[in-house]
Amino acid sequence: MNESGPAVRPLPGAPLTAASIAGLDREPIRVLVIDAEEGMREGLRRILQKRGCIVRSAVTGESALRLLAESPCEVALVPLSMPGMEGSALTEQIIRRFGGRTVVVITSARASVEAAVEVTRQGAFDFLVRPSSPENLICVVERAAQQGRMVREREKYLSELAGERNLSHQMINSMHEGVVVLNIRREPVFMNPRAEHFLGTHFRDGMSLPDLFPDMDTAAAIEAVIDSAPDHPECRVVQLSGGERRLQGSISPLLREGEAGGAIVILSDVTETWKAEQDKNRFISMVAHELKSPLSAIINYLNVILTGMFDDNPAKVREMLERCKIRGEALLDLVRDLLYINSREVGKVERTIEPLDLKLVIASQLEFFKVQADKRRICFQLEAPSGPCVVKADRGDLDRIFMNLISNGIKYNREKGSLTVRITEAGPAWEIAVADTGIGMSDAEQAGIFQEFYRVKNHKTSGITGTGLGLATVRRVLAGYNGGAVVQSRPDAGSTFTVTFPRES
Amino acid sequence: MARILIVDDDTDLLEGQRLFLEKQGYTVQTALSIEEGLARARESAPDMIIADLMMEHYDSGFVFCKKVRELPGLEKVPIVMQTAAPRKMGFTFDASVSPGREWMKVDEVLTKPVPLEHLLGKIEQYLSSKSRHE
């Protein structure tokens, strides 16, 4: 047994030598020689040291264990019989206490080979029959050292593998994406907690594809990926709904040693983007509608005029042209508002935040609208505390807020009505109430007042043009300042829009 | 002479179409909301109705048509819808196939702006087929 060692396969490209097998080309082997006889100890030490080993020696089992505890040795040469502790007992102790790093080789006289073999059964790696040639000694020691190193490397590898598996497991389980793995028979074999959450089900053995993906399109896409040729693997991306959520599933083939082995589905929550897209589409539809409506009215009037049927009634023609002009101008306002909203959204509007006095800002807006108000004989009032009402804001933003509110207060007012702007202190904010005495709104009409393109439509508002974007813009601008706007209104009594804006002390 | 009811929340569109159709000899009634439209329809039982789609709500026109069909004598009145809404807005308006027509309760959907001659042609078409059936 000691003459024909275990078969060792060379690593590709590395020549097979005893040293390379044992790892001796890397570092010397540390050997502990135990023997009661000094001559024997010294003989072994000399041979081993000559071959580059680091040798320590011990006379008794107890001192051997002490030495091993102080500094580890890779190979311990233990005599089968010795005074005090027997070789088998020492072997057992060494394996129990230092088994991870020390390999035991039993030395024995030829007469007791059978006993030595017995000890190898108890955990010694090999045995050496004395007397032995130096070559044989070296060969056994190197083989033992190699065995020890292999055992240690294997243990290290296994523990790394376990660590990596644990890491992969943790990574997959902590992913924001859901992961589902299906085998080639389309059976779900793995789901991470996120996937269970998204699909609203717990993984159990024996699940089927439709259990997880009742949606036909998704199931069909998964089957197509599983069935795709391994040399031309197919990937698919599908959208599916998971309860309230909108999910995107990226399906890729699972290959096992180059053969089709199933599919991996990565599920991500795309609800937010999907909703934003829906909102954007709805907005674009609304814009298209709002642009086409005034154009339809204008073209309709022009067509009526062009028929010539009112050539004998120039006053009627003029009336229609006036309305065309008004609707055309409103259309232009709408385009301007849309461009403003867009440039604001993309951050193209340059803003300078500075301390501003609301009183001054509002007074100048009222001044601007005076001509328009005078035409309808509407009088303005500005009520405010005596001192300055300071806010930190961009002047353009404040102008846009109050321009919209004051313009509405004129448009939806009655002839000879009044428009009152009242500034009051309300805790950490200013409250600015813009109150008109106009047509007012019912509760139902107020409901969507701050939404894009919402316009109250009834007989009282039928001739009034507007873009449907004014109050929506007011709300958007205020949101950027942690401000807000509410409305109180009664039909035929008037509306009061109250804006809150953080105060700057 | 035939009576036509136009329901639309755009005063100017109503006015233009009214002026034109009156010159063609029709008796035209207009309404700015579906409530007003239903009241006119109930009072005067028009021979034909032209209705907008997006009024107070995006589907006001459909609500209106459904309610008109429930009025006695108006179960079969021709209704043409005119809308500035894009053709595809979550759902497709197509009254040329029967499921769409039955669901929407309208005979045809026209896209605004509807040329006057086209509108007139549609009115004549529906009124003559109506009189043939009566």
Interface residues (C-beta under 8 A of the other chain):
Chain A: S285 A288 H289 K292 S293 L295 S296 A297 I298 I299 N300 Y301 N303 V304 T307 M309 F310 K316 M320 R323 R327 K457 N458 H459 S462 G463
Chain B: D9 D10 T11 D12 L13 E15 G16 Q17 L19 F20 K23 L32 S33 E36 M54 M55 E56 A84 A85 P86 M89 K112 P113 V114 P115 L116
